[in-house]
């Protein structure tokens, strides 16, 4: 069973930057066919998509983070990244990475989350 492990969360000031990482415990066959994504969740709210790398490599972002967040993946290192710039207090959340197999409706794999707090 593949495990995803996030890291890189922590405390940042408004306007600051953080880079989240998500490492898969093993190589996934045909991983380029998976959809890789970052979600975030605050207490009492649903988990929502922040950024996605679709099959074919196109990246899609939530409106709230467009122009500030960048999703990328290093297949050789089995690692997904989320580079976050110009952070604001509304970015405070637990961030989760996920992988969805071709044809899947929901992600097959989830990490346990890494907390990001943006505060002065």
C-alpha positions as a LaTeX table, in Angstrom:
\begin{tabular}{lrrr}
\hline
Residue & $x$ (\AA) & $y$ (\AA) & $z$ (\AA) \\
\hline
Unk1 & 0.00 & 0.00 & 0.00 \\
Unk2 & 1.48 & 3.32 & $-1.08$ \\
Unk3 & 1.76 & 5.92 & 1.66 \\
Unk4 & 1.99 & 9.65 & 1.11 \\
Unk5 & 3.84 & 11.73 & 3.70 \\
Unk6 & 3.65 & 15.52 & 3.72 \\
Unk7 & 6.16 & 17.90 & 5.27 \\
Unk8 & 7.08 & 21.56 & 5.18 \\
Unk9 & 4.19 & 23.07 & 7.07 \\
Unk10 & 4.68 & 25.51 & 9.90 \\
Unk11 & 4.28 & 29.14 & 10.84 \\
Unk12 & 4.68 & 31.87 & 8.24 \\
Unk13 & 4.08 & 35.59 & 8.33 \\
Unk14 & 1.62 & 37.27 & 5.97 \\
Unk15 & 3.43 & 37.84 & 2.69 \\
Unk16 & 5.83 & 35.00 & 3.38 \\
Unk17 & 6.48 & 31.72 & 1.60 \\
Unk18 & 6.48 & 28.03 & 2.37 \\
Unk19 & 7.16 & 24.92 & 0.32 \\
Unk20 & 5.26 & 21.75 & 1.08 \\
Unk21 & 6.54 & 18.33 & 0.03 \\
Unk22 & 4.75 & 15.02 & $-0.31$ \\
Unk23 & 6.79 & 11.86 & $-0.71$ \\
Unk24 & 5.32 & 8.58 & $-1.91$ \\
Unk25 & 6.65 & 5.53 & $-0.07$ \\
Unk26 & 7.23 & 3.66 & $-3.31$ \\
Unk27 & 7.15 & 4.16 & $-7.02$ \\
Unk28 & 3.68 & 3.87 & $-8.53$ \\
Unk29 & 3.35 & 2.11 & $-11.88$ \\
Unk30 & 2.32 & 4.56 & $-14.58$ \\
Unk31 & 2.33 & 7.37 & $-12.04$ \\
Unk32 & 2.20 & 9.89 & $-14.87$ \\
Unk33 & $-1.37$ & 8.71 & $-15.45$ \\
Unk34 & $-2.38$ & 9.67 & $-11.93$ \\
Unk35 & $-3.87$ & 12.99 & $-10.98$ \\
Unk36 & $-1.80$ & 14.56 & $-8.20$ \\
Unk37 & $-3.27$ & 17.23 & $-5.98$ \\
Unk38 & $-3.04$ & 19.34 & $-2.88$ \\
Unk39 & $-6.14$ & 19.93 & $-0.75$ \\
Unk40 & $-6.63$ & 21.98 & 2.37 \\
Unk41 & $-9.07$ & 21.93 & 5.23 \\
Unk42 & $-9.96$ & 24.16 & 8.16 \\
Unk43 & $-12.00$ & 23.02 & 11.17 \\
Unk44 & $-15.68$ & 22.58 & 10.38 \\
Unk45 & $-15.28$ & 22.96 & 6.63 \\
Unk46 & $-14.96$ & 20.43 & 3.78 \\
Unk47 & $-11.59$ & 19.54 & 2.35 \\
Unk48 & $-11.16$ & 21.57 & $-0.84$ \\
Unk49 & $-8.82$ & 21.30 & $-3.79$ \\
Unk50 & $-6.04$ & 23.86 & $-3.97$ \\
Unk51 & $-3.97$ & 22.70 & $-6.93$ \\
Unk52 & $-4.02$ & 19.72 & $-9.26$ \\
Unk53 & $-1.69$ & 18.25 & $-11.85$ \\
Unk54 & $-3.97$ & 16.58 & $-14.36$ \\
Unk55 & $-3.02$ & 13.66 & $-16.56$ \\
Unk56 & $-1.00$ & 15.19 & $-19.34$ \\
Unk57 & 0.69 & 17.63 & $-17.00$ \\
Unk58 & $-1.71$ & 20.56 & $-16.98$ \\
Unk59 & $-1.92$ & 22.33 & $-13.64$ \\
Unk60 & $-5.19$ & 23.72 & $-12.32$ \\
Unk61 & $-5.51$ & 26.06 & $-9.35$ \\
Unk62 & $-8.29$ & 27.25 & $-7.09$ \\
Unk63 & $-9.10$ & 30.91 & $-7.68$ \\
Unk64 & $-8.01$ & 31.79 & $-4.15$ \\
Unk65 & $-4.41$ & 30.71 & $-4.81$ \\
Unk66 & $-3.90$ & 31.50 & $-8.50$ \\
Unk67 & $-0.72$ & 33.43 & $-9.07$ \\
Unk68 & 0.57 & 32.64 & $-5.58$ \\
Unk69 & 0.85 & 28.85 & $-5.40$ \\
Unk70 & 2.72 & 26.52 & $-7.75$ \\
Unk71 & 2.29 & 22.76 & $-7.86$ \\
Unk72 & 5.03 & 20.57 & $-9.29$ \\
Unk73 & 6.19 & 16.98 & $-9.19$ \\
Unk74 & 9.54 & 15.24 & $-9.35$ \\
Unk75 & 8.75 & 11.78 & $-10.66$ \\
Unk76 & 12.27 & 10.50 & $-10.13$ \\
Unk77 & 12.01 & 11.34 & $-6.42$ \\
Unk78 & 8.33 & 10.34 & $-6.09$ \\
Unk79 & 7.71 & 13.79 & $-4.61$ \\
Unk80 & 4.93 & 16.32 & $-5.07$ \\
Unk81 & 5.53 & 19.96 & $-4.14$ \\
Unk82 & 3.42 & 22.99 & $-3.40$ \\
Unk83 & 5.31 & 26.27 & $-3.40$ \\
Unk84 & 3.25 & 28.95 & $-1.67$ \\
Unk85 & 4.09 & 32.65 & $-2.00$ \\
Unk86 & 2.48 & 35.80 & $-0.67$ \\
Unk87 & 0.69 & 33.85 & 2.02 \\
Unk88 & $-2.26$ & 35.39 & 3.84 \\
Unk89 & $-4.18$ & 34.43 & 6.96 \\
Unk90 & $-6.85$ & 32.71 & 4.88 \\
Unk91 & $-4.26$ & 30.16 & 3.77 \\
Unk92 & $-4.12$ & 28.81 & 7.33 \\
Unk93 & $-5.24$ & 25.18 & 7.09 \\
Unk94 & $-4.10$ & 21.59 & 7.17 \\
Unk95 & $-2.78$ & 20.70 & 3.73 \\
Unk96 & $-3.11$ & 17.20 & 2.29 \\
Unk97 & $-1.60$ & 15.65 & $-0.80$ \\
Unk98 & $-3.43$ & 13.04 & $-2.82$ \\
Unk99 & $-3.16$ & 10.76 & $-5.82$ \\
Unk100 & $-6.06$ & 9.59 & $-7.96$ \\
Unk101 & $-5.74$ & 6.68 & $-10.38$ \\
Unk102 & $-7.09$ & 6.91 & $-13.93$ \\
Unk103 & $-10.84$ & 6.64 & $-13.97$ \\
Unk104 & $-11.13$ & 7.19 & $-10.26$ \\
Unk105 & $-13.77$ & 9.51 & $-8.87$ \\
Unk106 & $-11.99$ & 10.28 & $-5.63$ \\
Unk107 & $-8.32$ & 10.09 & $-4.68$ \\
Unk108 & $-7.04$ & 6.62 & $-3.93$ \\
Unk109 & $-4.27$ & 7.82 & $-1.66$ \\
Unk110 & $-4.10$ & 10.57 & 0.94 \\
Unk111 & $-1.37$ & 11.86 & 3.19 \\
Unk112 & $-1.97$ & 12.62 & 6.86 \\
Unk113 & $-1.65$ & 16.35 & 6.39 \\
Unk114 & 0.73 & 19.13 & 7.36 \\
Unk115 & $-0.47$ & 22.23 & 9.18 \\
Unk116 & 0.18 & 25.69 & 7.81 \\
Unk117 & $-0.42$ & 28.71 & 10.01 \\
Unk118 & $-0.13$ & 32.22 & 8.62 \\
Unk119 & 0.00 & 34.81 & 11.35 \\
Unk120 & 1.90 & 37.93 & 12.34 \\
\hline
\end{tabular}
